[in-house]
């Protein structure tokens, strides 16, 4: 099995198109055509993790955080990033990062967070914008079903919990071909007027090439009239953060003690108690201060995230309980999820969970 075959499975789990624009996801180091010997899944691809990969004969390291995040002009080993890259290259180890591609997935980081706490009725806290596009095309009635099905097979027509969604309407189409044309109906230089079906489907923007290939391959006409629009609709199943609720409300202090236990947190910083029970909880794994207002607007009783600064605790505005449980802690079960996913998809192959703790924050 080549590394690129494993990467295809990883992209099914967390499509790279889901990642935020600022992020650096995908294959960061290595040749995808190399034969894979084993996969080591970790949180951060640090030197000690790469040593572990060498010892366990894994030449692909799948990490949550990208070891290469911003631009790098020199690789001299002067810092932990450069040393990790050098070690990976010297030992022919590929590094692949998922980060916000999995953050934004409906079954990803924040769903894992919610599941660890037992939250129900979950939904995305900040739905992704400018991600849905719409295709409009026109064909004859005899071609409509074949064309629709081909578009569905390519990934078009998925809306929330529904698939194969489209809208069709009847109309009158006209055309006249020139000397180079080969019309489906009528002859060259003949003005043709006839019944047509207008088909409309939505799709996620990263599927556009696949959708267009299906359109051109299955359309009856020589020239395929079509339009693509970028919609302002938010994608309800893709985005950052998540919100859910407990079946039974909890006292604020009991709630934080519960979170501390479930997320194995050494300490939780939080805003003032408000004397209200906690039922509806918003979560955002990693640094999530930017989502405080979203959590308030969503009616959350509490918001769990990490990396909050002093003044950001004031933003709770006595409207919800704000808690910083730790960056690593809020994402701690992510690598377990990746391992479980790969083991289900790739049988009889070494998929190994890293035993190294890469949390840089220690508690006294």
DRENKE-977658 format. One record per residue (C-alpha): chain; residue in one letter; x negated, y, z negated. Coordinates in nm, 3 decimals, padded with zeros to 5 digits. Each point is the difference from the previous one (the first is absolute). Layout:
# DRENKE-977658
(A; A; (X; Y; Z))
...
# end
This chain:
# DRENKE-977658
(A; X; (00.000; 00.000; 00.000))
(A; X; (-00.136; 00.341; 00.096))
(A; X; (00.022; 00.302; -00.227))
(A; X; (00.231; 00.177; 00.245))
(A; X; (00.261; -00.275; -00.046))
(A; X; (00.008; 00.073; -00.373))
(A; X; (00.019; 00.372; 00.071))
(A; X; (00.314; -00.062; 00.207))
(A; X; (00.164; -00.160; -00.304))
(A; X; (-00.107; 00.293; -00.218))
(A; X; (00.154; 00.245; 00.247))
(A; X; (00.326; -00.196; -00.013))
(A; X; (-00.008; 00.038; -00.379))
(A; X; (-00.085; 00.373; 00.010))
(A; X; (00.019; 00.161; 00.348))
(A; X; (-00.280; 00.254; 00.032))
(A; X; (00.248; 00.245; 00.152))
(A; X; (00.165; 00.023; -00.343))
(A; X; (-00.313; 00.158; -00.150))
(A; X; (-00.021; 00.370; -00.078))
(A; X; (-00.191; 00.218; 00.247))
(A; X; (-00.270; 00.084; -00.255))
(A; X; (-00.078; -00.364; -00.069))
(A; X; (-00.265; -00.233; 00.144))
(A; X; (00.148; -00.347; 00.034))
(A; X; (-00.069; -00.308; 00.208))
(A; X; (-00.335; -00.157; 00.085))
(A; X; (-00.270; 00.227; -00.145))
(A; X; (-00.307; -00.221; 00.041))
(A; X; (-00.067; -00.309; 00.211))
(A; X; (00.068; -00.173; 00.330))
(A; X; (00.355; -00.136; 00.042))
(A; X; (-00.125; -00.272; 00.237))
(A; X; (-00.214; -00.161; -00.271))
(A; X; (00.105; -00.345; -00.119))
(A; X; (00.158; 00.034; -00.347))
(A; X; (-00.142; -00.207; -00.286))
(A; X; (00.230; 00.121; -00.278))
(A; X; (00.192; 00.301; -00.128))
(A; X; (-00.060; 00.175; -00.332))
(A; X; (00.279; 00.236; -00.109))
(A; X; (-00.086; 00.282; -00.238))
(A; X; (00.102; 00.345; -00.115))
(A; X; (-00.324; 00.179; 00.095))
(A; X; (-00.278; -00.132; 00.225))
(A; X; (-00.286; 00.090; -00.233))
(A; X; (-00.347; -00.157; -00.013))
(A; X; (00.095; -00.251; -00.269))
(A; X; (00.298; -00.112; 00.208))
(A; X; (-00.218; -00.046; 00.307))
(A; X; (-00.240; -00.207; -00.212))
(A; X; (00.301; -00.210; -00.097))
(A; X; (00.094; -00.038; 00.368))
(A; X; (-00.353; -00.119; 00.082))
(A; X; (00.005; -00.251; -00.286))
(A; X; (00.341; -00.133; 00.107))
(A; X; (-00.093; -00.010; 00.370))
(A; X; (00.264; 00.252; 00.108))
(A; X; (-00.089; 00.223; 00.294))
(A; X; (00.321; 00.204; -00.011))
(A; X; (00.081; 00.224; -00.296))
(A; X; (00.353; 00.137; -00.008))
(A; X; (00.021; 00.296; -00.235))
(A; X; (00.280; 00.231; -00.105))
(A; X; (-00.201; 00.324; -00.019))
(A; X; (-00.217; 00.079; 00.305))
(A; X; (-00.369; 00.012; -00.095))
(A; X; (-00.044; 00.237; 00.295))
(A; X; (00.248; 00.280; -00.050))
(A; X; (-00.148; 00.321; 00.141))
(A; X; (-00.267; 00.070; 00.260))
(A; X; (-00.350; -00.132; -00.060))
(A; X; (-00.309; 00.125; 00.189))
(A; X; (-00.277; -00.202; -00.161))
(A; X; (-00.028; -00.347; -00.152))
(A; X; (-00.303; 00.008; -00.228))
(A; X; (00.133; -00.176; -00.309))
(A; X; (00.010; 00.312; -00.213))
(A; X; (00.350; -00.069; -00.137))
(A; X; (00.234; -00.291; -00.067))
(A; X; (00.180; 00.040; 00.333))
(A; X; (-00.316; -00.016; 00.208))
(A; X; (-00.142; -00.288; -00.204))
(A; X; (00.319; -00.200; 00.052))
(A; X; (-00.003; 00.062; 00.375))
(A; X; (-00.367; -00.100; 00.025))
(A; X; (00.062; -00.322; -00.193))
(A; X; (00.299; -00.085; 00.220))
(A; X; (-00.189; 00.057; 00.324))
(A; X; (-00.314; -00.185; -00.113))
(A; X; (00.210; -00.303; -00.093))
(A; X; (00.237; 00.009; 00.300))
(A; X; (00.304; 00.067; -00.220))
(A; X; (00.301; 00.177; 00.151))
(A; X; (00.204; 00.239; -00.214))
(A; X; (00.368; 00.070; 00.061))
(A; X; (00.209; 00.251; -00.200))
(A; X; (00.380; 00.019; -00.031))
(A; X; (00.058; 00.296; -00.239))
(A; X; (00.291; 00.225; 00.103))
(A; X; (00.109; -00.244; 00.273))
(A; X; (00.107; -00.220; -00.291))
(A; X; (00.097; 00.297; -00.218))
(A; X; (00.265; 00.095; 00.253))
(A; X; (00.136; -00.349; 00.061))
(A; X; (00.337; -00.083; -00.156))
(A; X; (-00.148; -00.320; -00.148))
(A; X; (-00.336; 00.157; -00.079))
(A; X; (-00.172; 00.168; -00.292))
(A; X; (00.298; 00.173; -00.153))
(A; X; (00.238; -00.294; 00.041))
(A; X; (-00.265; -00.213; -00.172))
(A; X; (-00.010; 00.266; -00.276))
(A; X; (00.381; -00.007; -00.034))
(A; X; (00.012; -00.379; -00.003))
(A; X; (-00.260; -00.013; -00.278))
(A; X; (00.233; 00.215; -00.211))
(A; X; (00.316; -00.183; 00.102))
(A; X; (00.163; 00.302; 00.166))
(A; X; (00.305; -00.072; 00.217))
(A; X; (00.177; 00.180; 00.287))
(A; X; (-00.328; 00.146; 00.122))
(A; X; (-00.037; 00.245; 00.286))
(A; X; (-00.276; 00.218; 00.144))
(A; X; (-00.062; 00.323; -00.190))
(A; X; (-00.149; 00.208; 00.284))
(A; X; (00.117; -00.140; 00.337))
(A; X; (-00.246; 00.042; 00.286))
(A; X; (00.086; 00.276; 00.247))
(A; X; (-00.060; 00.034; 00.377))
(A; X; (-00.038; -00.375; 00.033))
(A; X; (00.316; -00.094; 00.192))
(A; X; (00.037; 00.043; 00.374))
(A; X; (00.290; -00.056; 00.235))
(A; X; (-00.001; -00.152; 00.348))
(A; X; (00.273; 00.081; 00.251))
(A; X; (00.019; -00.182; 00.332))
(A; X; (00.252; -00.075; 00.276))
(A; X; (00.067; -00.322; 00.191))
(A; X; (00.267; -00.201; 00.177))
(A; X; (00.245; -00.208; -00.202))
(A; X; (-00.150; -00.330; 00.126))
(A; X; (-00.338; 00.094; -00.151))
(A; X; (00.120; 00.154; -00.328))
(A; X; (00.006; -00.310; -00.223))
(A; X; (-00.339; -00.128; 00.118))
(A; X; (-00.156; 00.342; -00.047))
(A; X; (00.151; 00.055; -00.345))
(A; X; (-00.120; -00.339; -00.122))
(A; X; (-00.351; 00.065; 00.129))
(A; X; (-00.010; 00.331; -00.185))
(A; X; (00.123; -00.170; -00.318))
(A; X; (-00.269; -00.268; 00.035))
(A; X; (-00.262; 00.276; 00.027))
(A; X; (00.112; 00.148; -00.333))
(A; X; (00.259; 00.259; 00.099))
(A; X; (00.336; 00.032; -00.172))
(A; X; (-00.101; -00.064; -00.361))
(A; X; (00.181; 00.234; -00.239))
(A; X; (-00.020; -00.066; -00.374))
(A; X; (00.149; -00.343; -00.071))
(A; X; (00.124; -00.039; 00.359))
(A; X; (-00.166; -00.111; 00.322))
(A; X; (00.094; -00.007; 00.370))
(A; X; (00.162; 00.344; -00.036))
(A; X; (00.075; 00.194; 00.318))
(A; X; (00.260; 00.223; 00.162))
(A; X; (00.124; -00.044; 00.355))
(A; X; (00.227; 00.223; 00.205))
(A; X; (00.126; -00.005; 00.357))
(A; X; (-00.060; 00.272; 00.255))
(A; X; (-00.057; 00.079; 00.365))
(A; X; (-00.356; -00.004; 00.133))
(A; X; (-00.120; 00.140; 00.330))
(A; X; (-00.320; -00.028; 00.205))
(A; X; (-00.139; -00.001; 00.352))
(A; X; (-00.326; -00.172; 00.088))
(A; X; (-00.266; 00.128; 00.242))
(A; X; (-00.198; -00.194; 00.260))
(A; X; (-00.219; -00.158; -00.268))
(A; X; (00.286; -00.120; -00.220))
(A; X; (00.141; -00.349; -00.051))
(A; X; (00.338; 00.064; -00.166))
(A; X; (00.186; -00.267; -00.197))
(A; X; (00.329; 00.123; 00.144))
(A; X; (00.051; 00.169; 00.334))
(A; X; (-00.252; 00.082; 00.273))
(A; X; (-00.277; 00.254; 00.044))
(A; X; (00.128; 00.351; 00.071))
(A; X; (00.346; -00.108; -00.116))
(A; X; (00.165; 00.201; -00.276))
(A; X; (00.110; -00.256; -00.261))
(A; X; (00.257; 00.066; -00.269))
(A; X; (00.097; -00.277; -00.237))
(A; X; (00.081; -00.119; -00.349))
(A; X; (-00.290; -00.013; -00.245))
(A; X; (-00.050; -00.084; -00.366))
(A; X; (-00.185; 00.240; -00.225))
(A; X; (-00.191; -00.185; -00.274))
(A; X; (-00.136; 00.171; -00.312))
(A; X; (-00.223; -00.163; -00.263))
(A; X; (-00.222; 00.129; -00.280))
(A; X; (-00.343; -00.139; -00.089))
(A; X; (-00.301; 00.065; -00.223))
(A; X; (-00.248; 00.218; 00.187))
(A; X; (-00.293; -00.245; -00.013))
(A; X; (00.208; -00.243; 00.209))
(A; X; (00.032; 00.241; 00.295))
(A; X; (-00.244; -00.176; 00.236))
(A; X; (00.162; -00.336; -00.073))
(A; X; (00.348; 00.145; 00.053))
(A; X; (-00.096; 00.161; 00.330))
(A; X; (-00.160; -00.322; 00.123))
(A; X; (00.325; -00.184; -00.074))
(A; X; (00.199; 00.276; 00.173))
(A; X; (-00.201; -00.003; 00.322))
(A; X; (-00.026; -00.380; 00.012))
(A; X; (00.373; -00.062; -00.037))
(A; X; (00.162; 00.294; 00.176))
(A; X; (00.180; -00.062; 00.329))
(A; X; (-00.105; 00.324; 00.165))
(A; X; (-00.317; 00.079; 00.191))
(A; X; (-00.022; 00.338; -00.170))
(A; X; (00.098; -00.019; -00.368))
(A; X; (00.170; 00.318; -00.121))
(A; X; (-00.059; 00.034; -00.373))
(A; X; (-00.044; 00.256; -00.277))
(A; X; (-00.172; -00.022; -00.337))
(A; X; (00.087; 00.234; -00.286))
(A; X; (-00.169; 00.053; -00.336))
(A; X; (00.272; 00.000; -00.265))
(A; X; (00.007; 00.199; -00.323))
(A; X; (00.169; -00.289; -00.181))
(A; X; (-00.192; -00.130; -00.300))
(A; X; (-00.093; -00.368; -00.006))
(A; X; (00.181; -00.132; -00.306))
(A; X; (-00.214; -00.316; -00.028))
(A; X; (-00.346; 00.151; 00.049))
(A; X; (-00.158; 00.258; -00.226))
(A; X; (-00.182; 00.079; -00.321))
(A; X; (00.123; -00.087; -00.347))
(A; X; (00.311; -00.186; -00.103))
(A; X; (00.286; 00.041; -00.242))
(A; X; (00.203; -00.267; -00.176))
(A; X; (00.184; -00.065; -00.322))
(A; X; (00.015; -00.227; -00.302))
(A; X; (00.311; -00.200; -00.061))
(A; X; (-00.008; 00.118; -00.363))
(A; X; (-00.133; 00.346; -00.101))
(A; X; (-00.305; 00.015; -00.228))
(A; X; (-00.113; 00.235; -00.274))
(A; X; (-00.283; 00.227; 00.126))
(A; X; (-00.268; -00.134; -00.233))
(A; X; (00.108; -00.361; 00.057))
(A; X; (-00.010; 00.070; 00.372))
(A; X; (-00.360; 00.122; -00.008))
(A; X; (-00.108; -00.292; -00.215))
(A; X; (00.173; -00.233; 00.248))
(A; X; (-00.181; 00.166; 00.294))
(A; X; (-00.332; -00.018; -00.184))
(A; X; (00.044; -00.373; -00.051))
(A; X; (00.126; -00.084; 00.348))
(A; X; (-00.262; 00.208; 00.185))
(A; X; (-00.279; -00.092; -00.245))
(A; X; (-00.079; 00.366; -00.063))
(A; X; (-00.254; 00.096; -00.267))
(A; X; (00.176; 00.329; -00.057))
(A; X; (00.283; 00.215; 00.134))
(A; X; (00.004; 00.380; 00.009))
(A; X; (00.350; 00.140; 00.011))
(A; X; (00.211; 00.315; -00.028))
(A; X; (00.225; 00.079; -00.295))
(A; X; (00.272; -00.243; -00.097))
(A; X; (00.345; 00.135; 00.084))
(A; X; (00.211; -00.218; -00.228))
(A; X; (00.173; -00.164; 00.297))
(A; X; (00.013; -00.368; 00.100))
(A; X; (-00.201; -00.115; 00.302))
(A; X; (00.199; -00.180; 00.269))
(A; X; (-00.099; 00.145; 00.338))
(A; X; (-00.377; -00.010; 00.064))
(A; X; (-00.209; 00.138; 00.286))
(A; X; (-00.346; -00.143; 00.067))
(A; X; (-00.289; 00.089; 00.227))
(A; X; (-00.317; -00.208; -00.014))
(A; X; (-00.323; 00.200; -00.002))
(A; X; (-00.015; 00.380; -00.001))
(A; X; (00.360; 00.118; 00.010))
(A; X; (00.025; 00.348; -00.151))
(A; X; (00.139; 00.137; 00.328))
(A; X; (00.313; -00.214; -00.050))
(A; X; (00.109; 00.142; -00.337))
(A; X; (00.262; 00.222; 00.163))
(A; X; (00.123; -00.291; 00.210))
(A; X; (00.046; -00.211; -00.311))
(A; X; (00.196; 00.279; -00.167))
(A; X; (00.217; 00.052; 00.309))
(A; X; (00.071; -00.373; 00.014))
(A; X; (00.137; 00.013; -00.355))
(A; X; (-00.274; -00.212; -00.159))
(A; X; (-00.012; -00.021; -00.379))
(A; X; (-00.372; -00.076; 00.022))
(A; X; (-00.278; 00.019; 00.257))
(A; X; (-00.300; -00.233; -00.019))
(A; X; (-00.314; 00.083; 00.196))
(A; X; (-00.368; 00.086; -00.057))
(A; X; (-00.269; 00.270; 00.010))
(A; X; (00.218; 00.276; -00.146))
(A; X; (-00.173; 00.323; -00.100))
(A; X; (00.073; 00.204; -00.311))
(A; X; (00.231; 00.257; 00.159))
(A; X; (00.188; -00.258; 00.202))
(A; X; (00.157; -00.138; -00.316))
(A; X; (00.184; 00.333; -00.030))
(A; X; (00.170; -00.079; 00.333))
(A; X; (00.216; -00.253; -00.181))
(A; X; (00.199; 00.311; -00.103))
(A; X; (00.175; -00.200; -00.274))
(A; X; (00.194; -00.178; 00.271))
(A; X; (-00.175; -00.337; -00.006))
(A; X; (-00.272; -00.191; -00.181))
(A; X; (-00.325; 00.024; 00.195))
(A; X; (-00.264; -00.267; -00.063))
(A; X; (-00.353; -00.061; 00.129))
(A; X; (-00.074; -00.371; -00.044))
(A; X; (-00.335; -00.004; 00.183))
(A; X; (-00.088; -00.020; 00.369))
(A; X; (-00.130; -00.356; 00.005))
(A; X; (00.276; -00.115; -00.235))
(A; X; (00.275; 00.132; 00.225))
(A; X; (-00.136; -00.201; 00.293))
(A; X; (-00.138; -00.299; -00.188))
(A; X; (00.226; -00.269; 00.150))
(A; X; (-00.060; 00.106; 00.361))
(A; X; (-00.291; -00.235; 00.068))
(A; X; (00.204; -00.293; -00.136))
(A; X; (00.275; 00.085; 00.248))
(A; X; (-00.249; 00.007; 00.290))
(A; X; (-00.145; -00.338; -00.100))
(A; X; (00.347; -00.158; -00.028))
(A; X; (00.101; 00.141; 00.339))
(A; X; (-00.313; -00.125; 00.177))
(A; X; (00.024; -00.346; -00.159))
(A; X; (00.356; -00.038; 00.128))
(A; X; (-00.096; 00.108; 00.350))
(A; X; (-00.342; -00.164; 00.034))
(A; X; (-00.005; -00.359; -00.121))
(A; X; (-00.305; -00.210; -00.084))
(A; X; (-00.236; 00.297; -00.007))
(A; X; (-00.194; 00.163; -00.283))
(A; X; (00.198; 00.302; -00.126))
(A; X; (-00.159; 00.101; -00.329))
(A; X; (00.108; 00.253; -00.265))
(A; X; (-00.298; 00.203; -00.120))
(A; X; (-00.087; -00.047; -00.365))
(A; X; (-00.184; 00.332; -00.019))
(A; X; (00.162; 00.286; -00.193))
(A; X; (-00.066; 00.316; 00.203))
(A; X; (00.189; 00.240; -00.227))
(A; X; (-00.250; 00.287; -00.059))
(A; X; (00.196; 00.133; -00.300))
(A; X; (-00.083; -00.146; -00.340))
(A; X; (00.174; 00.058; -00.331))
(A; X; (-00.148; 00.022; -00.351))
# end
